[in-house]
Amino acid sequence: MFHLGWFLGDSTGIHQWWGPWSSTNATDWMKPDIYVDLATSLERGGFDLMFIEDTAMVEDTYGGSMEMSLKYGEMVPKNDPMLYMPLMAQATQHLGLVGTVSTIQYPPYLAARQAVSMDHVTKGRSGINVVTSVSHRVAQNFGYDQHLAHAERYAMANEWMDVVSALWESWDPDAVLMDKTEPRFADHTKVHTIDFEGTYFKVRGPLNTMPGPQRRPVVAQAGNSTPGRELAAAHADCMLALCKNPDEMRALRQDMDARLIAHGRKPGDLKILFMTIPVVAETDEDARELQRRAEAARHDQSAIDMRLWAMSYASGGTIDYGKFDLDGPVPQEIGTGETTTAKAWLENSEDMTLRDLVTGPFNYGMDFVGSYDTVAEQMGEAMDAAGGDGFLIYKPVTRKHIIEITDGLCPALQERGLIRTRYEHPTFRENLLAF
């Protein structure tokens, strides 16, 4: 068996105003309905979690302008995803909910308190995806002249996690007494200041709310660079990974096992979920036709614009791909943003033109194409070969895509015994670590 997660990319809004199955109302995506539908459908399908991305800026690297961001609705408009989590939790009983928290946007005390509060509200199903943010534009919205260098961002993130972890442990497990006779709610000798003073943060503590059902909310991490892997090995329970085949999946699992052991943890303490954008349909031929249409659509100007926009964003605001000749060579600079994503996109592009690259395969995780049964079989074979932990499905949020996955693919996976048909435990962490 393997775990299944849904990656709610671009947080909220994108892909719901334009194209097939989009809304005719520009504000429908701001309402909770489709996210509640998504959450209840994922739980029905046996998913372990929803992984919610977030950013806080209007991107303007591509073309040196906000035009393309606002023209196509790329990462804007975007609501705060944390506000959707209690609504989705109220409609479900088992689904884990992971909200993205940036170490330059959230002071560690605020993040620790919010995560524990969310753990109470969700009855033990909250998690945080710890990110360092990508763009200078995000940093400039939070008091920085420009973003920190890649290595320093992760040094700061490790210290941030040290503070958050200490705050989560600032109440002893037996601190709450609930003695109504004396009366005494908590033993003050078992609630402690943390008195943390580091390079980036100075926090006294203790946390002013008691631990939630999980005590420590689930921690996820999405960076696959060496500093990102180290952050995951030290602190995370769940990791997003970009691999294109089982050999890469197996190599990453082995690398992370060694890192976990070096940090005094067990390999089973961290679950790796591999990103995939499956193309599924009633028959193999129908799925291949959908894939052919998607490949043809990559040559549309809008698709080229959005791919160049995405590459510019992934560079961390350091490379404007709009200034290069589409029929010239592909610039090989990686940038300082999403370095793993950028490397994946640029792989084997030394002898390609930029046009060939942006109209070619997306190189964003595993490719599965076929009927529900075919893709279920492919996913099972890949997971057997890799010895990994699960997949994170990334599809535009339309009700058609939701149903295709949760009522088409998931039953085919369940029939093969590949994903869960029930939830054995009450909390997110327990279900995540169950196998």
N, C-alpha and C positions, 0 to 999 in steps of 0.2 A: 504493500500500500504506500501511496505517497500523498503529500499534502497539496492542496489547491488554494491559490489566492487570486484575487482580482486586483489588478493595478488600475486604480482610478486616475489615469494620467491627465495632466493639465487641470487637475483638481475638479473644477465645476465649470460647465458652460460650453467648452469647445466641442465642436462637431454636432451640436444640437440645434443650430440655427440654419445650417446650409447643407444641402445634399439629401439623398434618399433617407426617409424616415425621420427627417428633422421636423422641428416644431414650427408652426406658423406664427407663434407668439414669441417675440424677442425676449420676454422675461420668464417664460415657462421654466427654463433651466434654473432660475433662482429659487423656485419653489421646491419644497422637499419631496414632492410626489415621486419623481423618477428615481431618486436616490433611495427612498423607502422601498420602491418596487425592486430596485437592484439588490438591496440588502436582503429582502425576504426571498427573492429568487435564488440568491447565492446560498442562503441557508438551506433552502429546499434542495439545492443541487449538491450539498455536502461540502461546500467550501469551508476552509478554516478561517479565512480572513479577507478583509478588504484593506488594501494598502493605498492610502490617499496622498497623492503628490500635492505640493504647494509651492508657489513663489509669490513674491510681493514686489512687483515692479511692472512697468510697461517697457518692454524690450525695444531697443533702438539701434542695435549693432548693425543689422543688415541695412545697407544704404545710408547709414547714419541718420535714420529717421524712424519715428514710431509708425509710419504709414502702413507697412506690411502687417505689423502686429494688430493694428486696428482695422485694417481692410479685411483680413481673414479671421479675426478673432483668435489670434494665436496667444494663448496664456492671458488674455484679457478680453472681456471682463472676467473677474474671478472673485468669488466670495471666500470668506474664511471657512475652510472645511471643518474646523473644530465645532462649528455651530450645528453642522449636520449630524455629527456623531451621536448625540443623545437621541435625536429623532429616529435614526436608524436602529439604535439599540432598543428603543422602546418597542419597535415593531418586530424585533427578533429576540431569540433566547440564547443562541449559542455562538453566533458569528463574531469573530474577533475584529476589532476596528482599530486601525493604525493610522494616526494622523501625523503629518510631517511637521517637525519642529526644527527651525534653523538656529544654530548656535550663535549667530550674530543678530538674530531677531528677538530671541527669548532669553532674558536673564535666567540663569539656572534655577533660582528660587521660584520664579514665576512658572517655569516649565515643570519643575518637580511638583509644585502644588496643583497645577492644572491637571497633570497626568493622574495624580492620586484622586483628585476630585472626580475626574472622568471615570476612574476605576470604580468608585462608589456608585456613580450614576448609571454605569453600564453593568453593574453587578459582577465585576471582575472580568471585563472583556476589553479593556483599553490597552493600547500600545502607542509608542511614539517612534517615528522614523527620524532618526537623528541625522541631519544634513548640515553641511557647512555653507550652503548657498553657492551659487555659481558666478553671478554677474556683478560687475561693478555697480550696476544700477540698483540692485538690491542693497548692497552695502551703503550706497549713498542715501538710501531712504532710512538708514538707521545710524546716521552720524559719522560715517566714514567718508574720507575723500575718495578712496578707492578700496577695492577688496584686498584682503591679505593674500600673500603668496600661498600657493597650494600647500606647501609643507607646514607653514605657520597656521593655516586654517585648521589642519588636523591636530596640530599640537594644542591649539585652543580647544578643539572639540574634545580631546581626551581629558583635558582639565575640567571642562564643562561637565562631562559625564562623571568625573570623580566627585564634583560638588553635588550633582543631582543624586547620585548613588548614596552619598553620605546623608543627604537630607531624607531620603527614603528610609534610611536606617536610624534616623535620629529619635525614633520612638522604639523602645524595646518591645519584643513580641508580647510581653505580659504587662505592658504599661497601663492598659485600660482595665480598670477594676469594676466599674459600674456598681459600686457598693452603695446601695440606697439607704442602708441603715445608718452609716456614719454621718453624713453621706460623703463619698469620694468618687469622682468620675475616673481620675487617673492618678497614678503614683508619680509625683513630680520628680522623684529621684531616678525615674526610668525614662525620662524625656531629656535629651541632651543637646547642648549647643554643639556645632561641628567646628567652629572657629577655624574655618578654612581661609588660608591666605596663599595665593599662588601668583603666577605671572600675569594672568588675565582676570582673575576673579577673587573677590574678598567677601566671604559670606559667613555670618555668625550662626544662623539657625537658632533653634530647631525649626522644622516644618510645623506650621500652626494647624495642621489637620492630621488626624490619625491615619495609619496605613489602611489601604483598601483591601478588598478580598484577595487580591494577588500579592499584597504587600509591595512587591516590585512590579510595576506595569511592564509588559513586554517591550523590549527595546529592539528596534529594527535598524538596519544600516544598509545603504544602497551604493556605496562607493567600492569599486573593485580595484583601484590603484593600491600600491603597497601600503600607504598610510591608511587608506580606507579599510583594507583587510586587517590591519593591526587594530584599528578602532573596533571592528566587528569582533575580532578574537578576544579583545579585552572586555567588551561590555555587552555585545548583542546576543539576542536569542534567535534572531531571524535575519537573513541577509538576502538581498536582491542580487542576482548575478546575470551577466550577459555572456552567454556561451552559444556557439553555433552548432556544436555537435557533441556527442557523448564523450569523446576523448577530451575535449576542453572541459566539460562538466566534471569528469573524473579527476583531471589534473587540479582543478580548483578545489574540489572536495579534499584531496590529499594535502594540498598546500594549507588549507584552512585547518585541517586536523592537526598538522604540525604546529601551527600558530596557537591554536587553542591549548594544546599540551604545554607549550612554552609559557603560556599565561596561567598555568595551573588549573586549567579547565579540562573537561572531557569532550571528545569530539561530538558526542550526542547532545551537548549543551547548545549547539548552534544548528539551526535548520536553514539550508540554502535552498531558495526558490529561484528557479531559472526562468527568465522572461521568455514568453512566446506569444506570437500573434497568429493563432491558428485560423486557417480558412476552411470552414466546414459547410456542408450542404447535405441534401438528401442522398446524393450519389457522388461517386468519385468524379465523374465527368462534370457534374454541376459545379463542384468545388474547383475543378481545374478551369472551368469557364470563368468563374468569379476571379480566379487568380490571373487569367489572361486579361480580363477587363482592367484589373488593378494595374497590371504591368503597362498596358496601353495608356492608361490615364496618367502615368508618371511623366509622359511627354507633354502634357498640357502645361501652359504657362503658369497657371495657378499652382500646380504641383511643383514645378521647378522653383517658383518663388518661395514656397513654403519649405522646401528642402534646403535651399540656400539660407533661408531664415533660421531653420533649426540648427544648421551647421555653425552659423554665426553665433547663435545663442550658446551652443555647447562649448564654443571656444572661450567662454567667460567674458565676452565683450572685447576680446583682443584681436579678432580677425573678422573683417567685413568681406564675406564671400561675394557680395554684390559688385565689388570693384575689379574682379578678375574676369578674364575672357572665358566664356563658356566653352570655347573650342580650343583653349590653351590647356597646358598641363595642370594637374591638381596640385595646389599648394600643399606641402607636406608638414607644415607647422601644426602642432597639436593645440596650442593655447593653454590657458590656465584654468579652464572651467571643468566641464565633465570630461575628464581626460580619458576615461575608459570608453565612453560613448564615442568620442572623437577618434580614438584609435580604431575602434570597430568599424566606423564609417570609412576611414581612410585606408583600411587594410587592402593590400595588393593594388593600390591605385597609382603606383609610380609611373606606369606606362599608359594611363588613361587620360582622357580629357575630362574637364570638370563637368561637361554635359553628360558624358557617359556615366560618370559617378552619380550625378543627381537623378538620372533617369533609370538607374539600375536598382538592384536589390537594396533593401533598407539596412540589412545587416544588424538587426536589433533583436538578437536572441534566436531561439530555435524556430525553424520553419516546419509547420505541419499542414498538409493540404489533403483533403479527401472527405469521404463520408464520415458520419459520426463514428461508425464502427472502425473505419480505416484509421482515423486520427487517434481514437482510443488505443488501438493496437500499436500505432507508432509511438505514442507517448509512453506506453508501458515498456516497450522494447528499449527506448532511450533511457528510461529511468533504471531499468535492469542493468544496462551496460555502464551507466555512470555511477550507480550506487549513491545517487543524490537523494534529496529529500522531497522535492516537489516542483511544481510549475506555478508561475505567476502570469496569468492571462491578461493581455493588454489589448483591449478592443475599444473603439469609440462607443460611448454610452448611448445606444439607441435601444428601444424595446425589442427590435428585431434581433440585435446581437445578443441581448440578455437571454432571450428565449432560445436562440440557437445553441448557446453554451449550456445554460442550466437545464433546459428541457430536451436538448438534443444530445450534446456531447456527454454531459454528466451521467445520464442513465447508462450510456454505453460503457463509461469507465466503471460505474458501480457494478454492472453485470459481470465485469471481469475481475471484480474484487480489488480494483486499483485505487479507489478513493472511498472515503467513509460513507456509510449509509446511516449512521447515527453518531451522536456526540456522547462520549462516555463520561465526561467530566463537566463541572459547572463553570470553570474558568478558562480563559483563552490560553494561558500558559500550559495548563494541564493537558488540554487537547492538542496543542502544538507539540508537546514533548511526549505524547502518548505512543508514537511510533516514528 
